[in-house]
Amino acid sequence: MRYKKLLSDSASRLTDSASKISDSVSRSSDSSNAIVALLTGLAVGAVLGVLFAPSSGEETRNLIAERASGLGEDLKDKYQSARDKVVNSKDELVENVKSKASGLSQEFKNFKQEAGSDIEGQVKNAADNANDAVQGA
């Protein structure tokens, strides 16, 4: 009977860990949810497989505890890897946006200078024409 309690405790911990990781990862992408669901299914399957294996109760409990511990560490590693990818993607996106903004800012400055020079030249020509017209009259 203790193995049922151990199994339910292990399954609860795995489900809670997977749920927390799933909540964190679900913000990054939908494919992450599928990976977390797959890992959770594998973990539950492994626990059930070990439980029904022909071993003594103590051996089975030790094996379940070892696998649960290893799975928890694997999930933490996967979560950290996914988190690092998201952070790196964010950093690349920020750099791309900064680069595009800088390029657009420079293009606008160039346009402003060219337009200012054109307008300045047109105003000067109009002033010269008006001055010539006043002097000729």
ROLUM-324456 format. One record per atom (N, C-alpha, C): residue number from 1; residue in three letters; x, y, z. Coordinates in steps of 0.001 Angstrom, whole numbers, plus 500000, padded with zeros to 6 digits. Each point is the difference from the previous one (the first is absolute). Layout:
REC   kolse   lonu       c1       c2       c3
REC     NUM    ALA        X        Y        Z
...
! end
This chain:
REC   kolse   lonu       c1       c2       c3
REC       1    MET   500802   498809   500000
REC       1    MET   499198   501191   500000
REC       1    MET   500855   501269   500000
REC       2    ARG   501196   499904   500556
REC       2    ARG   500861   501180   500029
REC       2    ARG   500405   500407   498596
REC       3    TYR   500106   499013   499090
REC       3    TYR   500403   500334   498641
REC       3    TYR   498930   500843   499312
REC       4    LYS   498724   499809   500361
REC       4    LYS   498944   500831   499410
REC       4    LYS   500142   501439   500449
REC       5    LYS   500300   500193   501292
REC       5    LYS   500205   501353   500503
REC       5    LYS   501240   500613   499357
REC       6    LEU   501075   499229   499909
REC       6    LEU   501224   500482   499373
REC       6    LEU   499747   500340   498544
REC       7    LEU   499268   499140   499318
REC       7    LEU   499679   500242   498596
REC       7    LEU   499167   501262   499841
REC       8    SER   498994   500160   500836
REC       8    SER   499150   501195   499876
REC       8    SER   500780   501252   500359
REC       9    ASP   500873   499918   501022
REC       9    ASP   500839   501150   500353
REC       9    ASP   500949   500348   498865
REC      10    SER   500634   498999   499414
REC      10    SER   500930   500237   498892
REC      10    SER   499269   500570   498802
REC      11    ALA   498848   499434   499682
REC      11    ALA   499216   500495   498866
REC      11    ALA   499550   501431   500243
REC      12    SER   499620   500311   501244
REC      12    SER   499576   501363   500338
REC      12    SER   501151   500979   499830
REC      13    ARG   501181   499611   500502
REC      13    ARG   501160   500873   499864
REC      13    ARG   500377   500204   498539
REC      14    LEU   499961   498923   499233
REC      14    LEU   500307   500113   498574
REC      14    LEU   498994   500885   499296
REC      15    THR   498731   499806   500307
REC      15    THR   498949   500806   499377
REC      15    THR   500151   501462   500388
REC      16    ASP   500283   500274   501295
REC      16    ASP   500190   501377   500444
REC      16    ASP   501197   500634   499311
REC      17    SER   501118   499268   499935
REC      17    SER   501197   500527   499327
REC      17    SER   499723   500249   498537
REC      18    ALA   499364   499052   499352
REC      18    ALA   499689   500151   498581
REC      18    ALA   499043   501158   499785
REC      19    SER   499060   500178   500912
REC      19    SER   499038   501103   499885
REC      19    SER   500701   501342   500121
REC      20    LYS   500904   500116   500980
REC      20    LYS   500743   501252   500172
REC      20    LYS   500858   500286   498783
REC      21    ILE   500690   498992   499532
REC      21    ILE   500853   500178   498826
REC      21    ILE   499142   500306   498784
REC      22    SER   498887   499323   499880
REC      22    SER   499097   500223   498875
REC      22    SER   499484   501429   500002
REC      23    ASP   499643   500515   501192
REC      23    ASP   499525   501376   500091
REC      23    ASP   501076   500981   499554
REC      24    SER   501242   499759   500411
REC      24    SER   501094   500882   499622
REC      24    SER   500309   499904   498516
REC      25    VAL   500040   498798   499503
REC      25    VAL   500390   499783   498611
REC      25    VAL   498880   500392   499046
REC      26    SER   498729   499887   500442
REC      26    SER   498879   500274   499096
REC      26    SER   500013   501436   499521
REC      27    ARG   500633   500865   500716
REC      27    ARG   500088   501386   499566
REC      27    ARG   500902   500144   498789
REC      28    SER   500950   499089   499837
REC      28    SER   500949   500140   498902
REC      28    SER   499488   499440   498686
REC      29    SER   499371   498809   500000
REC      29    SER   499488   499465   498746
REC      29    SER   499110   498800   500238
REC      30    ASP   499179   499696   499002
REC      30    ASP   499082   498875   500100
REC      30    ASP   500739   498672   499902
REC      31    SER   501083   499932   499254
REC      31    SER   500733   498742   499877
REC      31    SER   500628   499595   501331
REC      32    SER   500265   500946   500856
REC      32    SER   500542   499690   501320
REC      32    SER   498984   499216   500816
REC      33    ASN   498714   500313   499838
REC      33    ASN   498957   499281   500726
REC      33    ASN   500014   498529   499620
REC      34    ALA   500179   499724   498722
REC      34    ALA   500030   498618   499546
REC      34    ALA   501195   499267   500604
REC      35    ILE   501124   500658   500096
REC      35    ILE   501200   499381   500570
REC      35    ILE   499784   499706   501478
REC      36    VAL   499424   500951   500724
REC      36    VAL   499749   499795   501429
REC      36    VAL   499004   498869   500198
REC      37    ALA   498950   499943   499167
REC      37    ALA   499017   498922   500105
REC      37    ALA   500650   498652   499720
REC      38    LEU   500875   499966   499004
REC      38    LEU   500702   498763   499671
REC      38    LEU   500874   499547   501164
REC      39    LEU   500756   500917   500575
REC      39    LEU   500867   499652   501127
REC      39    LEU   499188   499542   501212
REC      40    THR   498867   500639   500243
REC      40    THR   499144   499591   501105
REC      40    THR   499470   498594   499771
REC      41    GLY   499558   499729   498770
REC      41    GLY   499512   498664   499670
REC      41    GLY   501070   498946   500149
REC      42    LEU   501210   500327   499566
REC      42    LEU   501109   499060   500155
REC      42    LEU   500290   499721   501477
REC      43    ALA   499942   501041   500803
REC      43    ALA   500287   499836   501425
REC      43    ALA   498952   499113   500661
REC      44    VAL   498740   500264   499734
REC      44    VAL   498938   499191   500599
REC      44    VAL   500100   498568   499503
REC      45    GLY   500290   499814   498700
REC      45    GLY   500164   498651   499458
REC      45    GLY   501157   499268   500636
REC      46    ALA   501092   500700   500225
REC      46    ALA   501160   499367   500629
REC      46    ALA   499672   499574   501430
REC      47    VAL   499311   500848   500732
REC      47    VAL   499634   499665   501380
REC      47    VAL   499078   498792   500023
REC      48    LEU   499007   499997   499124
REC      48    LEU   499080   498852   499959
REC      48    LEU   500713   498731   499559
REC      49    GLY   500917   500110   499045
REC      49    GLY   500749   498840   499539
REC      49    GLY   500843   499402   501102
REC      50    VAL   500636   500857   500764
REC      50    VAL   500828   499525   501106
REC      50    VAL   499126   499396   501087
REC      51    LEU   498853   500589   500238
REC      51    LEU   499106   499520   501033
REC      51    LEU   499534   498574   499727
REC      52    PHE   499710   499689   498766
REC      52    PHE   499501   498677   499648
REC      52    PHE   501104   499006   499635
REC      53    ALA   501236   500422   500107
REC      53    ALA   501121   499095   499723
REC      53    ALA   500124   499005   501154
REC      54    PRO   500488   498794   499704
REC      54    PRO   500122   498988   501069
REC      54    PRO   501234   500256   500873
REC      55    SER   499866   500949   500904
REC      55    SER   501083   500315   500935
REC      55    SER   499396   500073   501395
REC      56    SER   500882   500018   500996
REC      56    SER   499499   500135   501366
REC      56    SER   499510   501436   500201
REC      57    GLY   499190   500193   501012
REC      57    GLY   499433   501322   500279
REC      57    GLY   501075   501037   500262
REC      58    GLU   501004   499621   500772
REC      58    GLU   501069   500944   500322
REC      58    GLU   500780   500386   498743
REC      59    GLU   500322   498993   499193
REC      59    GLU   500714   500284   498745
REC      59    GLU   499166   500900   499108
REC      60    THR   498719   499722   499907
REC      60    THR   499114   500801   499157
REC      60    THR   499916   501432   500511
REC      61    ARG   499850   500185   501291
REC      61    ARG   499921   501353   500556
REC      61    ARG   501295   500760   499754
REC      62    ASN   501142   499330   500209
REC      62    ASN   501284   500655   499749
REC      62    ASN   500147   500385   498534
REC      63    LEU   499584   499101   499118
REC      63    LEU   500086   500273   498568
REC      63    LEU   499099   501167   499612
REC      64    ILE   498795   500026   500560
REC      64    ILE   499080   501114   499719
REC      64    ILE   500599   501311   500491
REC      65    ALA   500545   499995   501199
REC      65    ALA   500590   501216   500562
REC      65    ALA   501172   500487   499149
REC      66    GLU   500856   499076   499557
REC      66    GLU   501148   500371   499161
REC      66    GLU   499543   500589   498675
REC      67    ARG   499040   499333   499366
REC      67    ARG   499525   500483   498696
REC      67    ARG   499275   501335   500131
REC      68    ALA   499231   500154   501068
REC      68    ALA   499299   501271   500211
REC      68    ALA   501007   501123   500197
REC      69    SER   501033   499727   500760
REC      69    SER   501038   501004   500228
REC      69    SER   500706   500355   498695
REC      70    GLY   500356   498974   499224
REC      70    GLY   500664   500235   498720
REC      70    GLY   499105   500741   499031
REC      71    LEU   498721   499661   499998
REC      71    LEU   499058   500672   499105
REC      71    LEU   499842   501465   500386
REC      72    GLY   499950   500260   501301
REC      72    GLY   499905   501388   500460
REC      72    GLY   501189   500817   499532
REC      73    GLU   501188   499422   500087
REC      73    GLU   501200   500696   499547
REC      73    GLU   499967   500211   498484
REC      74    ASP   499539   498979   499267
REC      74    ASP   499883   500136   498549
REC      74    ASP   499019   501100   499632
REC      75    LEU   498882   500057   500692
REC      75    LEU   499014   501038   499721
REC      75    LEU   500559   501388   500300
REC      76    LYS   500751   500106   501091
REC      76    LYS   500631   501288   500323
REC      76    LYS   500970   500402   498898
REC      77    ASP   500791   499049   499502
REC      77    ASP   500943   500290   498917
REC      77    ASP   499271   500434   498739
REC      78    LYS   498922   499290   499655
REC      78    LYS   499224   500352   498805
REC      78    LYS   499386   501387   500150
REC      79    TYR   499482   500278   501191
REC      79    TYR   499419   501317   500254
REC      79    TYR   501064   501088   499859
REC      80    GLN   501164   499789   500570
REC      80    GLN   501077   500992   499923
REC      80    GLN   500424   500208   498553
REC      81    SER   500088   498908   499240
REC      81    SER   500372   500098   498594
REC      81    SER   498964   500807   499218
REC      82    ALA   498733   499710   500225
REC      82    ALA   498934   500738   499311
REC      82    ALA   500020   501470   500418
REC      83    ARG   500240   500248   501268
REC      83    ARG   500050   501385   500498
REC      83    ARG   501167   500757   499359
REC      84    ASP   501150   499344   499903
REC      84    ASP   501157   500629   499375
REC      84    ASP   499731   500333   498541
REC      85    LYS   499323   499091   499291
REC      85    LYS   499661   500265   498603
REC      85    LYS   499087   501202   499871
REC      86    VAL   499027   500105   500899
REC      86    VAL   499074   501138   499962
REC      86    VAL   500753   501298   500278
REC      87    VAL   500874   499986   500987
REC      87    VAL   500766   501202   500332
REC      87    VAL   500892   500395   498827
REC      88    ASN   500671   499025   499376
REC      88    ASN   500852   500302   498859
REC      88    ASN   499191   500547   498839
REC      89    SER   498836   499427   499756
REC      89    SER   499137   500486   498919
REC      89    SER   499554   501426   500279
REC      90    LYS   499680   500265   501261
REC      90    LYS   499581   501351   500378
REC      90    LYS   501137   500985   499761
REC      91    ASP   501220   499631   500399
REC      91    ASP   501144   500882   499813
REC      91    ASP   500244   500274   498516
REC      92    GLU   499893   498966   499167
REC      92    GLU   500173   500186   498557
REC      92    GLU   498919   500911   499440
REC      93    LEU   498782   499820   500448
REC      93    LEU   498900   500827   499529
REC      93    LEU   500212   501465   500383
REC      94    VAL   500434   500229   501234
REC      94    VAL   500262   501364   500453
REC      94    VAL   501097   500632   499154
REC      95    GLU   501065   499267   499734
REC      95    GLU   501086   500536   499168
REC      95    GLU   499521   500305   498583
REC      96    ASN   499178   499119   499425
REC      96    ASN   499462   500246   498663
REC      96    ASN   499132   501251   499967
REC      97    VAL   499161   500168   501017
REC      97    VAL   499136   501179   500059
REC      97    VAL   500839   501260   500148
REC      98    LYS   501017   499954   500850
REC      98    LYS   500876   501163   500175
REC      98    LYS   500699   500345   498697
REC      99    SER   500477   498985   499303
REC      99    SER   500689   500219   498728
REC      99    SER   499070   500628   498966
REC     100    LYS   498789   499457   499886
REC     100    LYS   499027   500546   499046
REC     100    LYS   499639   501431   500370
REC     101    ALA   499801   500274   501289
REC     101    ALA   499645   501345   500448
REC     101    ALA   501130   500981   499697
REC     102    SER   501222   499571   500216
REC     102    SER   501153   500856   499714
REC     102    SER   500079   500305   498504
REC     103    GLY   499800   498980   499171
REC     103    GLY   500026   500197   498551
REC     103    GLY   498908   500935   499537
REC     104    LEU   498795   499836   500537
REC     104    LEU   498891   500884   499630
REC     104    LEU   500257   501427   500469
REC     105    SER   500576   500136   501178
REC     105    SER   500320   501332   500512
REC     105    SER   501003   500701   499083
REC     106    GLN   501015   499277   499560
REC     106    GLN   501006   500588   499102
REC     106    GLN   499374   500357   498656
REC     107    GLU   499137   499131   499474
REC     107    GLU   499321   500299   498731
REC     107    GLU   499145   501256   500133
REC     108    PHE   499314   500143   501134
REC     108    PHE   499173   501181   500206
REC     108    PHE   500866   501259   500076
REC     109    LYS   501135   499925   500685
REC     109    LYS   500897   501157   500081
REC     109    LYS   500499   500395   498618
REC     110    ASN   500363   498995   499196
REC     110    ASN   500461   500291   498634
REC     110    ASN   498890   500645   499177
REC     111    PHE   498792   499463   500098
REC     111    PHE   498860   500550   499276
REC     111    PHE   499739   501434   500432
REC     112    LYS   500070   500238   501306
REC     112    LYS   499754   501335   500552
REC     112    LYS   501033   501002   499469
REC     113    GLN   501266   499603   499937
REC     113    GLN   501043   500881   499496
REC     113    GLN   499798   500292   498517
REC     114    GLU   499687   498960   499226
REC     114    GLU   499781   500191   498565
REC     114    GLU   498784   500874   499746
REC     115    ALA   498915   499739   500715
REC     115    ALA   498791   500796   499827
REC     115    ALA   500251   501440   500430
REC     116    GLY   500737   500181   501082
REC     116    GLY   500327   501354   500472
REC     116    GLY   500834   500749   498976
REC     117    SER   500968   499326   499398
REC     117    SER   500845   500633   498986
REC     117    SER   499177   500369   498777
REC     118    ASP   499123   499115   499564
REC     118    ASP   499144   500282   498844
REC     118    ASP   499095   501195   500266
REC     119    ILE   499376   500028   501161
REC     119    ILE   499103   501105   500341
REC     119    ILE   500776   501297   500120
REC     120    GLU   501186   499904   500595
REC     120    GLU   500839   501189   500152
REC     120    GLU   500381   500568   498627
REC     121    GLY   500333   499096   499085
REC     121    GLY   500335   500448   498637
REC     121    GLY   498804   500607   499291
REC     122    GLN   498837   499429   500160
REC     122    GLN   498799   500541   499368
REC     122    GLN   499629   501366   500576
REC     123    VAL   500154   500159   501305
REC     123    VAL   499714   501290   500635
REC     123    VAL   500987   501046   499504
REC     124    LYS   501261   499631   499877
REC     124    LYS   501022   500942   499530
REC     124    LYS   499702   500425   498559
REC     125    ASN   499633   499019   499141
REC     125    ASN   499657   500335   498615
REC     125    ASN   498780   500908   499942
REC     126    ALA   498999   499725   500799
REC     126    ALA   498801   500841   500021
REC     126    ALA   500340   501405   500475
REC     127    ALA   500871   500093   501016
REC     127    ALA   500410   501325   500502
REC     127    ALA   500784   500751   498936
REC     128    ASP   500883   499299   499289
REC     128    ASP   500769   500647   498926
REC     128    ASP   499069   500478   498886
REC     129    ASN   499053   499161   499621
REC     129    ASN   499045   500386   498954
REC     129    ASN   499169   501198   500428
REC     130    ALA   499569   500023   501262
REC     130    ALA   499212   501124   500508
REC     130    ALA   500845   501257   500033
REC     131    ASN   501265   499856   500392
REC     131    ASN   500908   501151   500055
REC     131    ASN   500239   500550   498599
REC     132    ASP   500200   499089   499009
REC     132    ASP   500193   500417   498615
REC     132    ASP   498754   500703   499474
REC     133    ALA   498849   499494   500372
REC     133    ALA   498742   500585   499532
REC     133    ALA   499808   501399   500611
REC     134    VAL   500366   500163   501258
REC     134    VAL   499863   501303   500655
REC     134    VAL   500983   500993   499405
REC     135    GLN   501216   499580   499713
REC     135    GLN   501014   500892   499434
REC     135    GLN   499679   500348   498543
REC     136    GLY   499409   499069   499294
REC     136    GLY   499656   500238   498595
REC     136    GLY   498769   500890   499855
REC     137    ALA   499231   500153   500995
REC     137    ALA   498766   500796   499888
REC     137    ALA   500183   501423   500285
! end
